[in-house]
Amino acid sequence: MTLTGTGDAEPLNAGQITASLPATLGVAPIIGRTFTAAEEEPGNDHVVLLSDQLWRERFGGARFWRGGHSTGNY
């Protein structure tokens, strides 16, 4: 996957998961939320879960990210 729209294009390791995977693994996001079952449906699947490192390095650790647009292309 390549992340664009917030600085230089950046290749990332990415994958698709089900909404239940984080709970199955016993993990939760530090900030925000995981996916809902509705977001697994086509057309509702424009959501991401970022690693802490990517969030801090690419988005400056901003708790609320506004006024920008990022695109991930597989």
PQR file of N, CA, C, O and H, with PARSE charges and radii, in Angstrom:
ATOM      1  N   MET A   1       0.845  -1.162   0.000 -0.4000 1.5000
ATOM      2  CA  MET A   1       0.000   0.000   0.000 -0.0000 2.0000
ATOM      3  C   MET A   1       0.892   1.227   0.000  0.5500 1.7000
ATOM      4  O   MET A   1       1.963   1.227   0.607 -0.5500 1.4000
ATOM      5  N   THR A   2       0.451   2.267  -0.679 -0.4000 1.5000
ATOM      6  CA  THR A   2       1.173   3.533  -0.692 -0.0000 2.0000
ATOM      7  C   THR A   2       0.280   4.616  -0.104  0.5500 1.7000
ATOM      8  O   THR A   2      -0.846   4.812  -0.560 -0.5500 1.4000
ATOM      9  H   THR A   2      -0.419   2.267  -1.172  0.4000 1.0000
ATOM     10  N   LEU A   3       0.780   5.317   0.908 -0.4000 1.5000
ATOM     11  CA  LEU A   3       0.060   6.407   1.539 -0.0000 2.0000
ATOM     12  C   LEU A   3       0.457   7.702   0.863  0.5500 1.7000
ATOM     13  O   LEU A   3       1.643   8.010   0.751 -0.5500 1.4000
ATOM     14  H   LEU A   3       1.696   5.158   1.278  0.4000 1.0000
ATOM     15  N   THR A   4      -0.533   8.466   0.409 -0.4000 1.5000
ATOM     16  CA  THR A   4      -0.276   9.754  -0.236 -0.0000 2.0000
ATOM     17  C   THR A   4      -1.179  10.813   0.378  0.5500 1.7000
ATOM     18  O   THR A   4      -2.139  10.495   1.081 -0.5500 1.4000
ATOM     19  H   THR A   4      -1.497   8.215   0.499  0.4000 1.0000
ATOM     20  N   GLY A   5      -0.867  12.066   0.109 -0.4000 1.5000
ATOM     21  CA  GLY A   5      -1.729  13.161   0.516 -0.0000 2.0000
ATOM     22  C   GLY A   5      -1.243  13.939   1.718  0.5500 1.7000
ATOM     23  O   GLY A   5      -1.783  15.007   2.008 -0.5500 1.4000
ATOM     24  H   GLY A   5      -0.088  12.325  -0.462  0.4000 1.0000
ATOM     25  N   THR A   6      -0.243  13.444   2.430 -0.4000 1.5000
ATOM     26  CA  THR A   6       0.296  14.167   3.593 -0.0000 2.0000
ATOM     27  C   THR A   6       1.811  14.136   3.527  0.5500 1.7000
ATOM     28  O   THR A   6       2.463  13.503   4.357 -0.5500 1.4000
ATOM     29  H   THR A   6       0.195  12.576   2.195  0.4000 1.0000
ATOM     30  N   GLY A   7       2.362  14.810   2.555 -0.4000 1.5000
ATOM     31  CA  GLY A   7       3.807  14.775   2.374 -0.0000 2.0000
ATOM     32  C   GLY A   7       4.168  13.822   1.253  0.5500 1.7000
ATOM     33  O   GLY A   7       3.355  13.548   0.371 -0.5500 1.4000
ATOM     34  H   GLY A   7       1.832  15.324   1.881  0.4000 1.0000
ATOM     35  N   ASP A   8       5.389  13.320   1.293 -0.4000 1.5000
ATOM     36  CA  ASP A   8       5.845  12.400   0.260 -0.0000 2.0000
ATOM     37  C   ASP A   8       5.079  11.090   0.311  0.5500 1.7000
ATOM     38  O   ASP A   8       4.662  10.649   1.382 -0.5500 1.4000
ATOM     39  H   ASP A   8       6.050  13.542   2.010  0.4000 1.0000
ATOM     40  N   ALA A   9       4.894  10.469  -0.845 -0.4000 1.5000
ATOM     41  CA  ALA A   9       4.271   9.148  -0.897 -0.0000 2.0000
ATOM     42  C   ALA A   9       5.124   8.186  -0.085  0.5500 1.7000
ATOM     43  O   ALA A   9       6.353   8.239  -0.132 -0.5500 1.4000
ATOM     44  H   ALA A   9       5.233  10.827  -1.715  0.4000 1.0000
ATOM     45  N   GLU A  10       4.468   7.313   0.655 -0.4000 1.5000
ATOM     46  CA  GLU A  10       5.190   6.406   1.542 -0.0000 2.0000
ATOM     47  C   GLU A  10       4.643   4.990   1.410  0.5500 1.7000
ATOM     48  O   GLU A  10       3.457   4.758   1.640 -0.5500 1.4000
ATOM     49  H   GLU A  10       3.469   7.270   0.693  0.4000 1.0000
ATOM     50  N   PRO A  11       5.508   4.035   1.036 -0.5600 1.5000
ATOM     51  CA  PRO A  11       5.044   2.646   0.984  0.2800 2.0000
ATOM     52  C   PRO A  11       4.847   2.113   2.408  0.5500 1.7000
ATOM     53  O   PRO A  11       5.673   2.350   3.289 -0.5500 1.4000
ATOM     54  N   LEU A  12       3.748   1.394   2.619 -0.4000 1.5000
ATOM     55  CA  LEU A  12       3.429   0.846   3.932 -0.0000 2.0000
ATOM     56  C   LEU A  12       3.105  -0.634   3.823  0.5500 1.7000
ATOM     57  O   LEU A  12       2.643  -1.102   2.782 -0.5500 1.4000
ATOM     58  H   LEU A  12       3.077   1.201   1.903  0.4000 1.0000
ATOM     59  N   ASN A  13       3.346  -1.361   4.892 -0.4000 1.5000
ATOM     60  CA  ASN A  13       2.835  -2.719   5.003 -0.0000 2.0000
ATOM     61  C   ASN A  13       1.397  -2.602   5.486  0.5500 1.7000
ATOM     62  O   ASN A  13       1.130  -1.918   6.474 -0.5500 1.4000
ATOM     63  H   ASN A  13       3.721  -0.981   5.737  0.4000 1.0000
ATOM     64  N   ALA A  14       0.482  -3.253   4.811 -0.4000 1.5000
ATOM     65  CA  ALA A  14      -0.933  -3.141   5.174 -0.0000 2.0000
ATOM     66  C   ALA A  14      -1.629  -4.466   4.907  0.5500 1.7000
ATOM     67  O   ALA A  14      -1.142  -5.307   4.152 -0.5500 1.4000
ATOM     68  H   ALA A  14       0.699  -3.808   4.008  0.4000 1.0000
ATOM     69  N   GLY A  15      -2.756  -4.624   5.532 -0.4000 1.5000
ATOM     70  CA  GLY A  15      -3.570  -5.808   5.314 -0.0000 2.0000
ATOM     71  C   GLY A  15      -5.002  -5.532   5.696  0.5500 1.7000
ATOM     72  O   GLY A  15      -5.313  -4.488   6.270 -0.5500 1.4000
ATOM     73  H   GLY A  15      -3.152  -3.940   6.145  0.4000 1.0000
ATOM     74  N   GLN A  16      -5.863  -6.456   5.381 -0.4000 1.5000
ATOM     75  CA  GLN A  16      -7.267  -6.325   5.733 -0.0000 2.0000
ATOM     76  C   GLN A  16      -7.569  -7.259   6.885  0.5500 1.7000
ATOM     77  O   GLN A  16      -7.078  -8.387   6.928 -0.5500 1.4000
ATOM     78  H   GLN A  16      -5.611  -7.303   4.915  0.4000 1.0000
ATOM     79  N   ILE A  17      -8.387  -6.783   7.828 -0.4000 1.5000
ATOM     80  CA  ILE A  17      -8.774  -7.604   8.970 -0.0000 2.0000
ATOM     81  C   ILE A  17     -10.283  -7.513   9.164  0.5500 1.7000
ATOM     82  O   ILE A  17     -10.942  -6.629   8.618 -0.5500 1.4000
ATOM     83  H   ILE A  17      -8.786  -5.866   7.793  0.4000 1.0000
ATOM     84  N   THR A  18     -10.809  -8.428   9.940 -0.4000 1.5000
ATOM     85  CA  THR A  18     -12.222  -8.365  10.299 -0.0000 2.0000
ATOM     86  C   THR A  18     -12.387  -7.486  11.533  0.5500 1.7000
ATOM     87  O   THR A  18     -11.427  -7.222  12.257 -0.5500 1.4000
ATOM     88  H   THR A  18     -10.274  -9.147  10.384  0.4000 1.0000
ATOM     89  N   ALA A  19     -13.604  -7.043  11.756 -0.4000 1.5000
ATOM     90  CA  ALA A  19     -13.893  -6.194  12.910 -0.0000 2.0000
ATOM     91  C   ALA A  19     -13.626  -6.920  14.223  0.5500 1.7000
ATOM     92  O   ALA A  19     -13.347  -6.279  15.236 -0.5500 1.4000
ATOM     93  H   ALA A  19     -14.384  -7.257  11.167  0.4000 1.0000
ATOM     94  N   SER A  20     -13.709  -8.238  14.218 -0.4000 1.5000
ATOM     95  CA  SER A  20     -13.540  -9.010  15.453 -0.0000 2.0000
ATOM     96  C   SER A  20     -12.090  -9.329  15.793  0.5500 1.7000
ATOM     97  O   SER A  20     -11.819  -9.764  16.913 -0.5500 1.4000
ATOM     98  H   SER A  20     -13.936  -8.759  13.395  0.4000 1.0000
ATOM     99  N   LEU A  21     -11.158  -9.134  14.885 -0.4000 1.5000
ATOM    100  CA  LEU A  21      -9.771  -9.532  15.141 -0.0000 2.0000
ATOM    101  C   LEU A  21      -9.132  -8.843  16.347  0.5500 1.7000
ATOM    102  O   LEU A  21      -8.519  -9.535  17.159 -0.5500 1.4000
ATOM    103  H   LEU A  21     -11.378  -8.781  13.976  0.4000 1.0000
ATOM    104  N   PRO A  22      -9.240  -7.523  16.511 -0.5600 1.5000
ATOM    105  CA  PRO A  22      -8.611  -6.915  17.689  0.2800 2.0000
ATOM    106  C   PRO A  22      -9.094  -7.518  19.014  0.5500 1.7000
ATOM    107  O   PRO A  22      -8.286  -7.778  19.904 -0.5500 1.4000
ATOM    108  N   ALA A  23     -10.384  -7.736  19.145 -0.4000 1.5000
ATOM    109  CA  ALA A  23     -10.912  -8.336  20.378 -0.0000 2.0000
ATOM    110  C   ALA A  23     -10.425  -9.767  20.538  0.5500 1.7000
ATOM    111  O   ALA A  23     -10.128 -10.203  21.650 -0.5500 1.4000
ATOM    112  H   ALA A  23     -11.041  -7.524  18.421  0.4000 1.0000
ATOM    113  N   THR A  24     -10.343 -10.495  19.442 -0.4000 1.5000
ATOM    114  CA  THR A  24      -9.840 -11.872  19.489 -0.0000 2.0000
ATOM    115  C   THR A  24      -8.402 -11.900  19.994  0.5500 1.7000
ATOM    116  O   THR A  24      -8.020 -12.797  20.745 -0.5500 1.4000
ATOM    117  H   THR A  24     -10.584 -10.141  18.539  0.4000 1.0000
ATOM    118  N   LEU A  25      -7.611 -10.923  19.582 -0.4000 1.5000
ATOM    119  CA  LEU A  25      -6.208 -10.841  19.998 -0.0000 2.0000
ATOM    120  C   LEU A  25      -6.045 -10.170  21.360  0.5500 1.7000
ATOM    121  O   LEU A  25      -4.956 -10.169  21.933 -0.5500 1.4000
ATOM    122  H   LEU A  25      -7.921 -10.195  18.971  0.4000 1.0000
ATOM    123  N   GLY A  26      -7.140  -9.598  21.874 -0.4000 1.5000
ATOM    124  CA  GLY A  26      -7.072  -8.925  23.169 -0.0000 2.0000
ATOM    125  C   GLY A  26      -6.363  -7.590  23.127  0.5500 1.7000
ATOM    126  O   GLY A  26      -5.718  -7.195  24.099 -0.5500 1.4000
ATOM    127  H   GLY A  26      -8.025  -9.598  21.409  0.4000 1.0000
ATOM    128  N   VAL A  27      -6.478  -6.885  21.995 -0.4000 1.5000
ATOM    129  CA  VAL A  27      -5.837  -5.582  21.856 -0.0000 2.0000
ATOM    130  C   VAL A  27      -6.888  -4.501  21.617  0.5500 1.7000
ATOM    131  O   VAL A  27      -7.979  -4.779  21.121 -0.5500 1.4000
ATOM    132  H   VAL A  27      -7.002  -7.207  21.206  0.4000 1.0000
ATOM    133  N   ALA A  28      -6.546  -3.278  21.973 -0.4000 1.5000
ATOM    134  CA  ALA A  28      -7.429  -2.135  21.763 -0.0000 2.0000
ATOM    135  C   ALA A  28      -6.588  -0.925  21.404  0.5500 1.7000
ATOM    136  O   ALA A  28      -5.448  -0.812  21.856 -0.5500 1.4000
ATOM    137  H   ALA A  28      -5.659  -3.052  22.376  0.4000 1.0000
ATOM    138  N   PRO A  29      -7.122  -0.026  20.609 -0.5600 1.5000
ATOM    139  CA  PRO A  29      -6.364   1.181  20.268  0.2800 2.0000
ATOM    140  C   PRO A  29      -6.167   2.084  21.488  0.5500 1.7000
ATOM    141  O   PRO A  29      -7.012   2.126  22.382 -0.5500 1.4000
ATOM    142  N   ILE A  30      -5.060   2.793  21.514 -0.4000 1.5000
ATOM    143  CA  ILE A  30      -4.788   3.743  22.586 -0.0000 2.0000
ATOM    144  C   ILE A  30      -5.770   4.908  22.494  0.5500 1.7000
ATOM    145  O   ILE A  30      -6.290   5.385  23.502 -0.5500 1.4000
ATOM    146  H   ILE A  30      -4.373   2.758  20.788  0.4000 1.0000
ATOM    147  N   ILE A  31      -6.009   5.350  21.273 -0.4000 1.5000
ATOM    148  CA  ILE A  31      -6.956   6.437  21.003 -0.0000 2.0000
ATOM    149  C   ILE A  31      -7.840   5.988  19.852  0.5500 1.7000
ATOM    150  O   ILE A  31      -7.374   5.336  18.918 -0.5500 1.4000
ATOM    151  H   ILE A  31      -5.587   4.963  20.454  0.4000 1.0000
ATOM    152  N   GLY A  32      -9.095   6.334  19.922 -0.4000 1.5000
ATOM    153  CA  GLY A  32     -10.000   5.995  18.833 -0.0000 2.0000
ATOM    154  C   GLY A  32     -10.696   4.675  19.084  0.5500 1.7000
ATOM    155  O   GLY A  32     -10.967   4.300  20.225 -0.5500 1.4000
ATOM    156  H   GLY A  32      -9.473   6.863  20.681  0.4000 1.0000
ATOM    157  N   ARG A  33     -10.980   3.978  18.000 -0.4000 1.5000
ATOM    158  CA  ARG A  33     -11.740   2.743  18.095 -0.0000 2.0000
ATOM    159  C   ARG A  33     -11.276   1.765  17.028  0.5500 1.7000
ATOM    160  O   ARG A  33     -10.521   2.122  16.125 -0.5500 1.4000
ATOM    161  H   ARG A  33     -10.760   4.282  17.073  0.4000 1.0000
ATOM    162  N   THR A  34     -11.731   0.547  17.144 -0.4000 1.5000
ATOM    163  CA  THR A  34     -11.479  -0.437  16.097 -0.0000 2.0000
ATOM    164  C   THR A  34     -12.621  -0.361  15.090  0.5500 1.7000
ATOM    165  O   THR A  34     -13.425   0.570  15.132 -0.5500 1.4000
ATOM    166  H   THR A  34     -12.345   0.257  17.879  0.4000 1.0000
ATOM    167  N   PHE A  35     -12.693  -1.310  14.209 -0.4000 1.5000
ATOM    168  CA  PHE A  35     -13.706  -1.340  13.166 -0.0000 2.0000
ATOM    169  C   PHE A  35     -15.029  -1.881  13.692  0.5500 1.7000
ATOM    170  O   PHE A  35     -15.070  -2.622  14.675 -0.5500 1.4000
ATOM    171  H   PHE A  35     -12.040  -2.066  14.175  0.4000 1.0000
ATOM    172  N   THR A  36     -16.096  -1.501  13.026 -0.4000 1.5000
ATOM    173  CA  THR A  36     -17.403  -2.081  13.315 -0.0000 2.0000
ATOM    174  C   THR A  36     -17.721  -3.111  12.239  0.5500 1.7000
ATOM    175  O   THR A  36     -17.125  -3.100  11.162 -0.5500 1.4000
ATOM    176  H   THR A  36     -16.062  -0.900  12.227  0.4000 1.0000
ATOM    177  N   ALA A  37     -18.655  -3.993  12.534 -0.4000 1.5000
ATOM    178  CA  ALA A  37     -19.064  -4.998  11.546 -0.0000 2.0000
ATOM    179  C   ALA A  37     -19.614  -4.324  10.290  0.5500 1.7000
ATOM    180  O   ALA A  37     -19.415  -4.829   9.185 -0.5500 1.4000
ATOM    181  H   ALA A  37     -19.139  -4.002  13.409  0.4000 1.0000
ATOM    182  N   ALA A  38     -20.299  -3.200  10.442 -0.4000 1.5000
ATOM    183  CA  ALA A  38     -20.846  -2.486   9.284 -0.0000 2.0000
ATOM    184  C   ALA A  38     -19.747  -2.001   8.351  0.5500 1.7000
ATOM    185  O   ALA A  38     -19.974  -1.869   7.148 -0.5500 1.4000
ATOM    186  H   ALA A  38     -20.461  -2.790  11.339  0.4000 1.0000
ATOM    187  N   GLU A  39     -18.554  -1.733   8.887 -0.4000 1.5000
ATOM    188  CA  GLU A  39     -17.447  -1.244   8.063 -0.0000 2.0000
ATOM    189  C   GLU A  39     -16.773  -2.357   7.267  0.5500 1.7000
ATOM    190  O   GLU A  39     -15.854  -2.091   6.492 -0.5500 1.4000
ATOM    191  H   GLU A  39     -18.370  -1.841   9.864  0.4000 1.0000
ATOM    192  N   GLU A  40     -17.210  -3.574   7.446 -0.4000 1.5000
ATOM    193  CA  GLU A  40     -16.717  -4.676   6.615 -0.0000 2.0000
ATOM    194  C   GLU A  40     -17.468  -4.749   5.291  0.5500 1.7000
ATOM    195  O   GLU A  40     -17.038  -5.443   4.369 -0.5500 1.4000
ATOM    196  H   GLU A  40     -17.957  -3.789   8.075  0.4000 1.0000
ATOM    197  N   GLU A  41     -18.580  -4.040   5.194 -0.4000 1.5000
ATOM    198  CA  GLU A  41     -19.410  -4.072   3.992 -0.0000 2.0000
ATOM    199  C   GLU A  41     -18.829  -3.179   2.902  0.5500 1.7000
ATOM    200  O   GLU A  41     -18.309  -2.103   3.196 -0.5500 1.4000
ATOM    201  H   GLU A  41     -18.929  -3.476   5.943  0.4000 1.0000
ATOM    202  N   PRO A  42     -18.912  -3.616   1.643 -0.5600 1.5000
ATOM    203  CA  PRO A  42     -18.439  -2.774   0.537  0.2800 2.0000
ATOM    204  C   PRO A  42     -19.113  -1.401   0.574  0.5500 1.7000
ATOM    205  O   PRO A  42     -20.320  -1.293   0.787 -0.5500 1.4000
ATOM    206  N   GLY A  43     -18.322  -0.373   0.365 -0.4000 1.5000
ATOM    207  CA  GLY A  43     -18.825   0.990   0.397 -0.0000 2.0000
ATOM    208  C   GLY A  43     -18.709   1.643   1.766  0.5500 1.7000
ATOM    209  O   GLY A  43     -18.715   2.869   1.872 -0.5500 1.4000
ATOM    210  H   GLY A  43     -17.341  -0.461   0.192  0.4000 1.0000
ATOM    211  N   ASN A  44     -18.603   0.839   2.805 -0.4000 1.5000
ATOM    212  CA  ASN A  44     -18.442   1.357   4.167 -0.0000 2.0000
ATOM    213  C   ASN A  44     -17.038   1.104   4.691  0.5500 1.7000
ATOM    214  O   ASN A  44     -16.763   1.329   5.870 -0.5500 1.4000
ATOM    215  H   ASN A  44     -18.598  -0.157   2.719  0.4000 1.0000
ATOM    216  N   ASP A  45     -16.163   0.645   3.834 -0.4000 1.5000
ATOM    217  CA  ASP A  45     -14.852   0.148   4.257 -0.0000 2.0000
ATOM    218  C   ASP A  45     -13.715   1.143   4.057  0.5500 1.7000
ATOM    219  O   ASP A  45     -12.583   0.734   3.797 -0.5500 1.4000
ATOM    220  H   ASP A  45     -16.387   0.462   2.877  0.4000 1.0000
ATOM    221  N   HIS A  46     -13.988   2.423   4.172 -0.4000 1.5000
ATOM    222  CA  HIS A  46     -12.952   3.441   4.008 -0.0000 2.0000
ATOM    223  C   HIS A  46     -12.425   3.890   5.365  0.5500 1.7000
ATOM    224  O   HIS A  46     -12.468   5.073   5.699 -0.5500 1.4000
ATOM    225  H   HIS A  46     -14.907   2.755   4.384  0.4000 1.0000
ATOM    226  N   VAL A  47     -11.933   2.943   6.131 -0.4000 1.5000
ATOM    227  CA  VAL A  47     -11.406   3.216   7.472 -0.0000 2.0000
ATOM    228  C   VAL A  47     -10.059   2.522   7.625  0.5500 1.7000
ATOM    229  O   VAL A  47      -9.775   1.529   6.954 -0.5500 1.4000
ATOM    230  H   VAL A  47     -11.897   1.981   5.859  0.4000 1.0000
ATOM    231  N   VAL A  48      -9.236   3.060   8.517 -0.4000 1.5000
ATOM    232  CA  VAL A  48      -7.924   2.465   8.761 -0.0000 2.0000
ATOM    233  C   VAL A  48      -7.639   2.434  10.251  0.5500 1.7000
ATOM    234  O   VAL A  48      -8.213   3.193  11.031 -0.5500 1.4000
ATOM    235  H   VAL A  48      -9.467   3.866   9.062  0.4000 1.0000
ATOM    236  N   LEU A  49      -6.759   1.557  10.618 -0.4000 1.5000
ATOM    237  CA  LEU A  49      -6.232   1.480  11.974 -0.0000 2.0000
ATOM    238  C   LEU A  49      -4.734   1.672  11.828  0.5500 1.7000
ATOM    239  O   LEU A  49      -4.058   0.850  11.209 -0.5500 1.4000
ATOM    240  H   LEU A  49      -6.293   0.940   9.984  0.4000 1.0000
ATOM    241  N   LEU A  50      -4.208   2.756  12.396 -0.4000 1.5000
ATOM    242  CA  LEU A  50      -2.794   3.104  12.234 -0.0000 2.0000
ATOM    243  C   LEU A  50      -1.961   2.567  13.383  0.5500 1.7000
ATOM    244  O   LEU A  50      -2.440   2.450  14.511 -0.5500 1.4000
ATOM    245  H   LEU A  50      -4.756   3.424  12.899  0.4000 1.0000
ATOM    246  N   SER A  51      -0.723   2.245  13.090 -0.4000 1.5000
ATOM    247  CA  SER A  51       0.209   1.916  14.163 -0.0000 2.0000
ATOM    248  C   SER A  51       0.561   3.198  14.909  0.5500 1.7000
ATOM    249  O   SER A  51       0.448   4.294  14.360 -0.5500 1.4000
ATOM    250  H   SER A  51      -0.334   2.340  12.174  0.4000 1.0000
ATOM    251  N   ASP A  52       0.984   3.058  16.147 -0.4000 1.5000
ATOM    252  CA  ASP A  52       1.397   4.215  16.940 -0.0000 2.0000
ATOM    253  C   ASP A  52       2.539   4.939  16.251  0.5500 1.7000
ATOM    254  O   ASP A  52       2.555   6.169  16.206 -0.5500 1.4000
ATOM    255  H   ASP A  52       1.075   2.167  16.593  0.4000 1.0000
ATOM    256  N   GLN A  53       3.493   4.194  15.715 -0.4000 1.5000
ATOM    257  CA  GLN A  53       4.651   4.805  15.064 -0.0000 2.0000
ATOM    258  C   GLN A  53       4.235   5.633  13.855  0.5500 1.7000
ATOM    259  O   GLN A  53       4.697   6.763  13.697 -0.5500 1.4000
ATOM    260  H   GLN A  53       3.479   3.194  15.751  0.4000 1.0000
ATOM    261  N   LEU A  54       3.369   5.088  12.999 -0.4000 1.5000
ATOM    262  CA  LEU A  54       2.927   5.839  11.821 -0.0000 2.0000
ATOM    263  C   LEU A  54       2.137   7.070  12.246  0.5500 1.7000
ATOM    264  O   LEU A  54       2.322   8.150  11.686 -0.5500 1.4000
ATOM    265  H   LEU A  54       2.994   4.170  13.128  0.4000 1.0000
ATOM    266  N   TRP A  55       1.270   6.916  13.217 -0.4000 1.5000
ATOM    267  CA  TRP A  55       0.461   8.037  13.698 -0.0000 2.0000
ATOM    268  C   TRP A  55       1.352   9.175  14.196  0.5500 1.7000
ATOM    269  O   TRP A  55       1.095  10.341  13.896 -0.5500 1.4000
ATOM    270  H   TRP A  55       1.120   6.039  13.672  0.4000 1.0000
ATOM    271  N   ARG A  56       2.384   8.845  14.945 -0.4000 1.5000
ATOM    272  CA  ARG A  56       3.277   9.882  15.478 -0.0000 2.0000
ATOM    273  C   ARG A  56       4.164  10.499  14.390  0.5500 1.7000
ATOM    274  O   ARG A  56       4.330  11.717  14.337 -0.5500 1.4000
ATOM    275  H   ARG A  56       2.593   7.898  15.189  0.4000 1.0000
ATOM    276  N   GLU A  57       4.732   9.654  13.524 -0.4000 1.5000
ATOM    277  CA  GLU A  57       5.669  10.153  12.517 -0.0000 2.0000
ATOM    278  C   GLU A  57       4.978  10.889  11.380  0.5500 1.7000
ATOM    279  O   GLU A  57       5.464  11.929  10.935 -0.5500 1.4000
ATOM    280  H   GLU A  57       4.597   8.664  13.566  0.4000 1.0000
ATOM    281  N   ARG A  58       3.870  10.374  10.908 -0.4000 1.5000
ATOM    282  CA  ARG A  58       3.217  10.943   9.723 -0.0000 2.0000
ATOM    283  C   ARG A  58       2.199  12.032  10.067  0.5500 1.7000
ATOM    284  O   ARG A  58       2.030  12.993   9.316 -0.5500 1.4000
ATOM    285  H   ARG A  58       3.476   9.529  11.269  0.4000 1.0000
ATOM    286  N   PHE A  59       1.525  11.874  11.204 -0.4000 1.5000
ATOM    287  CA  PHE A  59       0.460  12.800  11.563 -0.0000 2.0000
ATOM    288  C   PHE A  59       0.771  13.598  12.827  0.5500 1.7000
ATOM    289  O   PHE A  59      -0.099  14.282  13.367 -0.5500 1.4000
ATOM    290  H   PHE A  59       1.662  11.093  11.814  0.4000 1.0000
ATOM    291  N   GLY A  60       2.018  13.507  13.295 -0.4000 1.5000
ATOM    292  CA  GLY A  60       2.461  14.308  14.426 -0.0000 2.0000
ATOM    293  C   GLY A  60       1.775  13.973  15.737  0.5500 1.7000
ATOM    294  O   GLY A  60       1.810  14.771  16.674 -0.5500 1.4000
ATOM    295  H   GLY A  60       2.725  12.952  12.856  0.4000 1.0000
ATOM    296  N   GLY A  61       1.152  12.805  15.818 -0.4000 1.5000
ATOM    297  CA  GLY A  61       0.475  12.415  17.045 -0.0000 2.0000
ATOM    298  C   GLY A  61      -0.761  13.238  17.340  0.5500 1.7000
ATOM    299  O   GLY A  61      -1.243  13.261  18.472 -0.5500 1.4000
ATOM    300  H   GLY A  61       1.123  12.157  15.057  0.4000 1.0000
ATOM    301  N   ALA A  62      -1.280  13.921  16.315 -0.4000 1.5000
ATOM    302  CA  ALA A  62      -2.459  14.775  16.511 -0.0000 2.0000
ATOM    303  C   ALA A  62      -3.661  13.931  16.925  0.5500 1.7000
ATOM    304  O   ALA A  62      -4.021  12.974  16.241 -0.5500 1.4000
ATOM    305  H   ALA A  62      -0.887  13.903  15.395  0.4000 1.0000
ATOM    306  N   ARG A  63      -4.268  14.286  18.031 -0.4000 1.5000
ATOM    307  CA  ARG A  63      -5.431  13.538  18.520 -0.0000 2.0000
ATOM    308  C   ARG A  63      -6.600  13.652  17.549  0.5500 1.7000
ATOM    309  O   ARG A  63      -7.339  12.688  17.346 -0.5500 1.4000
ATOM    310  H   ARG A  63      -3.975  15.064  18.587  0.4000 1.0000
ATOM    311  N   PHE A  64      -6.767  14.822  16.952 -0.4000 1.5000
ATOM    312  CA  PHE A  64      -7.801  15.029  15.950 -0.0000 2.0000
ATOM    313  C   PHE A  64      -7.117  15.504  14.688  0.5500 1.7000
ATOM    314  O   PHE A  64      -6.415  16.515  14.701 -0.5500 1.4000
ATOM    315  H   PHE A  64      -6.167  15.604  17.117  0.4000 1.0000
ATOM    316  N   TRP A  65      -7.313  14.794  13.614 -0.4000 1.5000
ATOM    317  CA  TRP A  65      -6.668  15.149  12.359 -0.0000 2.0000
ATOM    318  C   TRP A  65      -7.725  15.764  11.459  0.5500 1.7000
ATOM    319  O   TRP A  65      -8.651  15.085  11.016 -0.5500 1.4000
ATOM    320  H   TRP A  65      -7.883  13.973  13.603  0.4000 1.0000
ATOM    321  N   ARG A  66      -7.579  17.062  11.190 -0.4000 1.5000
ATOM    322  CA  ARG A  66      -8.566  17.783  10.391 -0.0000 2.0000
ATOM    323  C   ARG A  66      -7.873  18.553   9.278  0.5500 1.7000
ATOM    324  O   ARG A  66      -6.689  18.881   9.352 -0.5500 1.4000
ATOM    325  H   ARG A  66      -6.827  17.614  11.550  0.4000 1.0000
ATOM    326  N   GLY A  67      -8.648  18.821   8.264 -0.4000 1.5000
ATOM    327  CA  GLY A  67      -8.167  19.700   7.199 -0.0000 2.0000
ATOM    328  C   GLY A  67      -7.200  19.032   6.241  0.5500 1.7000
ATOM    329  O   GLY A  67      -6.486  19.718   5.511 -0.5500 1.4000
ATOM    330  H   GLY A  67      -9.610  18.554   8.204  0.4000 1.0000
ATOM    331  N   GLY A  68      -7.164  17.730   6.229 -0.4000 1.5000
ATOM    332  CA  GLY A  68      -6.262  17.045   5.330 -0.0000 2.0000
ATOM    333  C   GLY A  68      -6.950  15.843   4.707  0.5500 1.7000
ATOM    334  O   GLY A  68      -8.083  15.496   5.040 -0.5500 1.4000
ATOM    335  H   GLY A  68      -7.745  17.172   6.822  0.4000 1.0000
ATOM    336  N   HIS A  69      -6.231  15.229   3.801 -0.4000 1.5000
ATOM    337  CA  HIS A  69      -6.768  14.055   3.119 -0.0000 2.0000
ATOM    338  C   HIS A  69      -5.599  13.133   2.817  0.5500 1.7000
ATOM    339  O   HIS A  69      -4.577  13.563   2.281 -0.5500 1.4000
ATOM    340  H   HIS A  69      -5.310  15.511   3.530  0.4000 1.0000
ATOM    341  N   SER A  70      -5.755  11.887   3.159 -0.4000 1.5000
ATOM    342  CA  SER A  70      -4.754  10.882   2.833 -0.0000 2.0000
ATOM    343  C   SER A  70      -5.436   9.773   2.072  0.5500 1.7000
ATOM    344  O   SER A  70      -6.612   9.475   2.286 -0.5500 1.4000
ATOM    345  H   SER A  70      -6.585  11.538   3.595  0.4000 1.0000
ATOM    346  N   THR A  71      -4.686   9.171   1.187 -0.4000 1.5000
ATOM    347  CA  THR A  71      -5.209   8.082   0.371 -0.0000 2.0000
ATOM    348  C   THR A  71      -4.252   6.912   0.453  0.5500 1.7000
ATOM    349  O   THR A  71      -3.036   7.083   0.366 -0.5500 1.4000
ATOM    350  H   THR A  71      -3.732   9.413   1.013  0.4000 1.0000
ATOM    351  N   GLY A  72      -4.797   5.740   0.620 -0.4000 1.5000
ATOM    352  CA  GLY A  72      -3.997   4.534   0.571 -0.0000 2.0000
ATOM    353  C   GLY A  72      -4.388   3.743  -0.662  0.5500 1.7000
ATOM    354  O   GLY A  72      -5.559   3.408  -0.845 -0.5500 1.4000
ATOM    355  H   GLY A  72      -5.784   5.601   0.691  0.4000 1.0000
ATOM    356  N   ASN A  73      -3.423   3.444  -1.503 -0.4000 1.5000
ATOM    357  CA  ASN A  73      -3.681   2.699  -2.734 -0.0000 2.0000
ATOM    358  C   ASN A  73      -2.973   1.356  -2.689  0.5500 1.7000
ATOM    359  O   ASN A  73      -1.755   1.285  -2.529 -0.5500 1.4000
ATOM    360  H   ASN A  73      -2.472   3.715  -1.355  0.4000 1.0000
ATOM    361  N   TYR A  74      -3.754   0.292  -2.832 -0.4000 1.5000
ATOM    362  CA  TYR A  74      -3.159  -1.054  -2.899 -0.0000 2.0000
ATOM    363  C   TYR A  74      -2.622  -1.305  -4.264  0.5500 1.7000
ATOM    364  O   TYR A  74      -2.081  -2.379  -4.527 -0.5500 1.4000
ATOM    365  H   TYR A  74      -4.743   0.349  -2.962  0.4000 1.0000
TER
END
